Amino acid sequence: MQRTTTQRIQEKQKTIEELKQVVNTLKHSAQTAVEHSEKIFTELILSIKRRQHEVTQLIRDQERTEVSRAEGLLEQLEQEITDLQRTDTELDQHPHTEQHFPFKKLSDSSEYDQSSSMTVNHILFDGLRKSLSDLKQHFEDFCQEEISNIISVVARIQILPLTRIRNHFKQYFCSFTLDPNTVVEDLVLSENNRQMTYTGHLGIYKFPCKVFCKESVFGRCYWEVEWSGRCVHISVSYKEMSGRGKGLVGTFGNNNTSWSLQCFPKPVFWHKSSKTEISRPLSSRVGVFVDYSAGTLSFYSVSDTVTLLHRVQTTFTQPLYPGFWFSALGSGDLLNLDNSGSNTSVFSSVKLCDP
């Protein structure tokens, strides 16, 4: 017995040393990553400043060119006016001796004809504002997409074994029940309102087939969902009590108040109608972890191991509720609900798991 205890102590001490080494390695790697990140962002800032200087120089060069051309024309026109005024004065002084003056008749003046028929363009630099605004929007959208990818990469860097992660999450396990008041007619609740099944036909697909849970997320919450069939979305969302079956304006993942994991035909994360495709395989059980105060939402594929699928870093500003809905059959498109003409029965379901 004593030998077994001593052996266990030695094993744990070995684990401690290994863990300390891993922690030190992680810290060093994190510091290196931070320094590289600062270097890259510094280069990006300098690149943006160079582009700003190039655009400013382009505007100023065009300004100087056009002002120079306009000033040259102004000088020419003013000279022509002076010449015409002098001619007019001389004609007034000698009305009967026009043929003796060595000047051109007005009708023969090519300069006069040219300046009189000139069209002045009143195009200013206002149109540039839209191009610059579009550039800003494209840049922000690109940055948002890439930052989401970076968040996913960083979230996959974990020290604890995945089996321990699941045990760690279970201390935050929350039990939820589906809210019958948010169910449309083609959705069937069972298992004490902990399972939802869609048994309709594609040709008479009801929109939206979604349901909220009664209970809201608080603090740190973890729950697991078993799903089957097709078109299943596992979501969290703010809730708007606007009537039966209308928990949200729009569908989960199609606005800035909900976040949704599409399970079929391949895992895709949706938010504000924007999708992030997930390359990792998805099992029939999904774990969801929310740290409300920290603003983190994580989806996991749960089987013999736990695999992080996607993590979101945001700020939650309203009570958050778990929710589910069924989208179009295998379309892979959040809003493609046109399945008319098909009589195929759909038996898709989600079930809230016990701890």
C-alpha positions as CSV (number, residue, x, y, z in Angstrom):
1,M,0.0,0.0,0.0
2,Q,2.8,2.4,1.0
3,R,4.7,1.5,-2.2
4,T,1.6,2.3,-4.3
5,T,1.1,5.6,-2.5
6,T,4.8,6.5,-3.1
7,Q,4.5,5.5,-6.7
8,R,1.4,7.7,-7.2
9,I,3.2,10.6,-5.5
10,Q,6.2,10.2,-7.8
11,E,3.9,10.1,-10.9
12,K,2.1,13.2,-9.8
13,Q,5.5,15.0,-9.1
14,K,6.6,14.0,-12.6
15,T,3.4,15.3,-14.0
16,I,4.0,18.6,-12.1
17,E,7.5,18.9,-13.5
18,E,6.2,18.2,-17.0
19,L,3.3,20.7,-16.6
20,K,5.7,23.4,-15.3
21,Q,7.9,22.8,-18.4
22,V,4.9,23.0,-20.7
23,V,3.8,26.2,-19.0
24,N,7.3,27.8,-19.4
25,T,7.4,26.7,-23.0
26,L,3.9,28.2,-23.6
27,K,4.9,31.5,-21.9
28,H,8.0,31.7,-24.1
29,S,5.9,30.9,-27.2
30,A,3.2,33.4,-26.3
31,Q,5.9,36.1,-25.8
32,T,7.4,35.3,-29.2
33,A,3.9,35.4,-30.7
34,V,3.2,38.8,-29.1
35,E,6.4,40.3,-30.3
36,H,5.8,39.0,-33.8
37,S,2.2,40.3,-33.7
38,E,3.5,43.8,-32.6
39,K,6.0,43.7,-35.5
40,I,3.3,42.7,-38.0
41,F,0.9,45.4,-36.8
42,T,3.6,48.0,-36.8
43,E,4.4,47.1,-40.4
44,L,0.7,47.3,-41.3
45,I,0.4,50.7,-39.7
46,L,3.5,51.9,-41.6
47,S,2.0,50.4,-44.8
48,I,-1.3,52.2,-44.3
49,K,0.6,55.5,-43.6
50,R,2.5,55.0,-46.9
51,R,-0.7,54.4,-48.8
52,Q,-2.2,57.5,-47.1
53,H,0.9,59.5,-48.3
54,E,0.5,58.1,-51.8
55,V,-3.2,59.1,-52.0
56,T,-2.5,62.5,-50.5
57,Q,0.4,63.1,-53.0
58,L,-1.9,61.9,-55.9
59,I,-4.6,64.4,-54.9
60,R,-2.1,67.2,-54.6
61,D,-0.4,66.4,-57.9
62,Q,-3.8,66.3,-59.6
63,E,-4.7,69.6,-57.9
64,R,-1.5,71.3,-59.0
65,T,-1.9,70.0,-62.6
66,E,-5.5,71.2,-63.0
67,V,-5.0,74.5,-61.2
68,S,-2.0,75.2,-63.4
69,R,-4.0,74.5,-66.5
70,A,-6.9,76.6,-65.2
71,E,-4.6,79.5,-64.3
72,G,-3.0,79.3,-67.7
73,L,-6.4,79.5,-69.3
74,L,-7.4,82.4,-67.0
75,E,-4.3,84.3,-68.1
76,Q,-5.1,83.6,-71.7
77,L,-8.8,84.7,-71.3
78,E,-7.8,87.9,-69.4
79,Q,-5.3,88.7,-72.2
80,E,-8.0,88.2,-74.8
81,I,-10.3,90.4,-72.9
82,T,-7.7,93.1,-72.8
83,D,-7.0,92.8,-76.5
84,L,-10.7,92.9,-77.3
85,Q,-11.2,96.0,-75.1
86,R,-8.3,97.8,-76.7
87,T,-9.7,96.9,-80.2
88,D,-13.1,98.1,-79.2
89,T,-11.7,101.4,-78.0
90,E,-9.8,101.9,-81.2
91,L,-12.9,101.2,-83.2
92,D,-14.8,103.8,-81.2
93,Q,-12.1,106.3,-81.8
94,H,-11.8,105.6,-85.5
95,P,-15.2,104.4,-86.7
96,H,-14.5,105.1,-90.4
97,T,-11.0,103.8,-90.7
98,E,-11.3,100.1,-89.6
99,Q,-9.5,99.0,-92.7
100,H,-6.3,100.8,-91.7
101,F,-5.9,99.0,-88.4
102,P,-3.7,95.9,-88.4
103,F,-5.9,93.7,-86.1
104,K,-8.1,90.6,-86.8
105,K,-11.8,90.8,-87.1
106,L,-13.6,89.2,-84.2
107,S,-15.2,86.6,-86.5
108,D,-11.7,85.5,-87.6
109,S,-10.2,85.2,-84.1
110,S,-9.5,81.5,-83.5
111,E,-8.6,82.2,-79.8
112,Y,-12.0,83.8,-79.3
113,D,-13.8,81.0,-80.9
114,Q,-11.9,78.4,-78.9
115,S,-12.4,80.1,-75.5
116,S,-16.1,80.9,-76.1
117,S,-16.9,77.3,-76.9
118,M,-15.0,75.8,-74.0
119,T,-16.9,73.7,-71.5
120,V,-15.8,73.9,-67.8
121,N,-16.0,70.6,-65.9
122,H,-17.4,71.2,-62.4
123,I,-16.2,67.8,-61.1
124,L,-14.5,68.1,-57.7
125,F,-12.9,65.5,-55.4
126,D,-16.2,64.7,-53.7
127,G,-16.4,61.4,-55.6
128,L,-13.2,60.3,-53.9
129,R,-15.0,60.1,-50.6
130,K,-17.0,57.1,-51.6
131,S,-13.9,55.3,-52.9
132,L,-12.1,55.9,-49.6
133,S,-15.2,54.9,-47.6
134,D,-15.5,51.7,-49.6
135,L,-11.8,51.1,-49.0
136,K,-12.3,51.6,-45.2
137,Q,-15.3,49.2,-45.2
138,H,-13.5,46.5,-47.2
139,F,-10.4,46.8,-44.9
140,E,-12.6,46.5,-41.8
141,D,-14.5,43.5,-43.1
142,F,-11.2,41.8,-44.1
143,C,-9.7,42.5,-40.7
144,Q,-12.9,41.1,-38.9
145,E,-12.7,37.9,-40.9
146,E,-9.0,37.4,-40.3
147,I,-9.3,38.3,-36.6
148,S,-12.0,35.6,-36.3
149,N,-9.6,33.1,-37.8
150,I,-6.8,34.2,-35.5
151,I,-9.2,33.8,-32.5
152,S,-9.9,30.2,-33.6
153,V,-6.2,29.4,-34.0
154,V,-5.3,30.9,-30.6
155,A,-8.3,29.1,-29.0
156,R,-6.9,25.7,-30.1
157,I,-3.7,26.2,-28.1
158,Q,-4.4,24.3,-24.9
159,I,-2.3,22.8,-22.2
160,L,-4.8,20.5,-20.4
161,P,-5.6,17.1,-22.0
162,L,-9.0,17.2,-23.8
163,T,-10.5,14.6,-21.4
164,R,-9.7,16.9,-18.5
165,I,-11.2,19.9,-20.4
166,R,-14.6,18.1,-20.5
167,N,-14.4,17.2,-16.8
168,H,-13.4,20.9,-16.1
169,F,-16.5,22.1,-18.1
170,K,-18.8,19.7,-16.3
171,Q,-18.5,21.7,-13.1
172,Y,-20.3,24.5,-15.0
173,F,-23.0,22.2,-16.4
174,C,-26.4,23.9,-16.7
175,S,-29.7,22.1,-17.3
176,F,-32.0,23.8,-19.8
177,T,-35.6,23.0,-21.0
178,L,-37.2,24.0,-24.3
179,D,-39.8,26.7,-24.1
180,P,-43.2,25.4,-25.6
181,N,-44.3,29.0,-26.2
182,T,-41.7,29.4,-28.9
183,V,-42.5,26.3,-30.8
184,V,-44.2,26.2,-34.2
185,E,-46.6,23.5,-35.2
186,D,-44.2,21.2,-37.0
187,L,-41.9,20.9,-34.0
188,V,-42.6,18.2,-31.5
189,L,-41.3,18.4,-27.9
190,S,-40.7,15.4,-25.7
191,E,-38.4,14.1,-22.9
192,N,-39.8,16.6,-20.5
193,N,-39.2,19.4,-23.0
194,R,-35.6,18.5,-23.5
195,Q,-35.9,17.1,-27.0
196,M,-37.2,18.7,-30.2
197,T,-38.0,16.8,-33.4
198,Y,-39.0,18.2,-36.8
199,T,-41.3,15.7,-38.7
200,G,-42.6,17.8,-41.5
201,H,-42.2,17.5,-45.3
202,L,-39.8,19.7,-47.3
203,G,-42.6,20.7,-49.6
204,I,-44.5,22.3,-46.7
205,Y,-41.5,23.6,-44.7
206,K,-42.6,26.1,-42.0
207,F,-40.4,29.1,-41.5
208,P,-38.8,29.5,-39.0
209,C,-38.6,26.1,-37.3
210,K,-36.9,27.3,-34.2
211,V,-37.2,27.2,-30.4
212,F,-35.7,28.9,-27.4
213,C,-34.9,27.5,-24.0
214,K,-36.8,28.8,-21.0
215,E,-33.7,29.5,-18.9
216,S,-31.1,32.1,-19.7
217,V,-27.3,31.6,-19.6
218,F,-25.7,33.0,-16.4
219,G,-22.0,33.2,-15.4
220,R,-20.2,30.3,-16.8
221,C,-22.5,27.7,-18.4
222,Y,-21.8,24.4,-20.2
223,W,-24.3,22.1,-21.9
224,E,-24.2,19.3,-24.4
225,V,-26.6,18.6,-27.3
226,E,-27.2,15.5,-29.3
227,W,-28.3,16.1,-32.8
228,S,-29.5,13.9,-35.7
229,G,-30.8,14.2,-39.2
230,R,-30.1,17.2,-41.3
231,C,-30.3,21.0,-41.2
232,V,-29.8,21.3,-37.4
233,H,-28.5,24.6,-36.0
234,I,-27.3,24.9,-32.3
235,S,-27.4,28.5,-31.2
236,V,-27.3,31.1,-28.5
237,S,-29.3,34.3,-28.8
238,Y,-30.8,37.3,-27.2
239,K,-34.5,36.9,-26.8
240,E,-37.3,39.1,-27.9
241,M,-40.7,38.1,-26.7
242,S,-42.7,39.1,-29.8
243,G,-45.1,36.2,-30.0
244,R,-45.3,32.5,-30.6
245,G,-42.6,31.2,-32.8
246,K,-41.1,34.6,-33.3
247,G,-38.3,34.7,-30.7
248,L,-36.1,36.7,-33.0
249,V,-36.5,39.0,-36.0
250,G,-34.9,36.7,-38.6
251,T,-33.2,33.4,-38.0
252,F,-30.4,32.4,-35.6
253,G,-27.0,33.6,-37.0
254,N,-28.7,36.0,-39.4
255,N,-28.2,39.1,-37.2
256,N,-25.9,40.6,-34.6
257,T,-27.9,39.3,-31.7
258,S,-27.4,35.5,-32.2
259,W,-24.6,33.0,-32.9
260,S,-25.3,29.7,-34.5
261,L,-23.4,26.5,-35.4
262,Q,-24.8,24.7,-38.4
263,C,-24.3,21.0,-38.0
264,F,-25.1,19.6,-41.5
265,P,-23.9,19.0,-44.2
266,K,-20.7,20.3,-42.6
267,P,-20.0,22.5,-39.6
268,V,-20.3,26.2,-40.3
269,F,-20.5,29.0,-37.8
270,W,-22.9,31.9,-38.5
271,H,-23.1,35.4,-37.2
272,K,-24.6,38.5,-38.8
273,S,-25.3,36.4,-42.0
274,S,-21.6,35.8,-42.2
275,K,-20.3,32.3,-42.2
276,T,-17.1,30.7,-41.1
277,E,-16.5,27.2,-42.4
278,I,-15.0,24.8,-39.9
279,S,-12.5,22.2,-41.2
280,R,-12.7,19.9,-38.1
281,P,-15.1,16.9,-38.1
282,L,-18.3,17.2,-36.1
283,S,-19.7,14.4,-34.0
284,S,-23.3,13.8,-33.1
285,R,-22.8,15.5,-29.7
286,V,-21.9,19.2,-29.4
287,G,-20.7,20.9,-26.3
288,V,-21.3,24.6,-25.8
289,F,-19.5,26.7,-23.2
290,V,-20.3,30.3,-22.4
291,D,-18.5,32.6,-20.1
292,Y,-20.9,35.5,-20.0
293,S,-18.8,38.1,-18.2
294,A,-15.7,37.3,-20.3
295,G,-17.7,37.4,-23.5
296,T,-16.6,34.0,-24.8
297,L,-18.7,31.4,-26.6
298,S,-17.1,28.0,-27.6
299,F,-18.5,25.1,-29.6
300,Y,-16.9,21.6,-29.1
301,S,-17.3,18.3,-30.9
302,V,-17.7,15.7,-28.1
303,S,-16.9,12.0,-28.5
304,D,-14.1,10.1,-26.9
305,T,-12.2,13.3,-27.0
306,V,-13.3,17.0,-27.0
307,T,-12.3,19.0,-30.0
308,L,-12.7,22.8,-30.2
309,L,-14.7,23.8,-33.3
310,H,-15.0,27.5,-33.0
311,R,-14.6,30.2,-30.3
312,V,-16.0,33.7,-30.3
313,Q,-14.8,36.7,-28.3
314,T,-17.4,39.4,-27.9
315,T,-19.3,41.4,-25.4
316,F,-22.8,40.2,-24.3
317,T,-25.2,43.0,-23.5
318,Q,-28.5,41.2,-22.9
319,P,-29.7,37.9,-21.4
320,L,-28.5,35.0,-23.5
321,Y,-30.6,32.0,-24.3
322,P,-29.8,28.6,-25.9
323,G,-31.8,28.0,-29.1
324,F,-32.2,25.6,-32.0
325,W,-33.6,25.7,-35.5
326,F,-33.8,23.7,-38.7
327,S,-32.8,25.3,-41.9
328,A,-33.0,24.1,-45.5
329,L,-32.3,20.4,-46.3
330,G,-28.5,20.0,-46.7
331,S,-28.2,23.3,-48.5
332,G,-25.3,24.6,-46.5
333,D,-26.9,28.0,-46.9
334,L,-28.4,29.7,-43.9
335,L,-31.3,31.3,-45.7
336,N,-32.0,28.9,-48.6
337,L,-35.4,27.6,-47.7
338,D,-36.7,26.9,-51.2
339,N,-37.3,23.1,-51.2
340,S,-40.7,23.2,-53.0
341,G,-41.6,20.2,-55.0
342,S,-40.0,17.7,-52.6
343,N,-42.0,15.3,-50.6
344,T,-39.1,13.8,-48.7
345,S,-39.9,13.5,-44.9
346,V,-37.4,15.1,-42.6
347,F,-36.8,13.6,-39.2
348,S,-34.3,15.9,-37.5
349,S,-33.9,16.3,-33.8
350,V,-31.9,17.9,-31.0
351,K,-31.7,16.7,-27.4
352,L,-30.4,18.4,-24.4
353,C,-28.1,15.9,-22.7
354,D,-27.8,15.1,-19.0
355,P,-24.5,15.7,-17.3
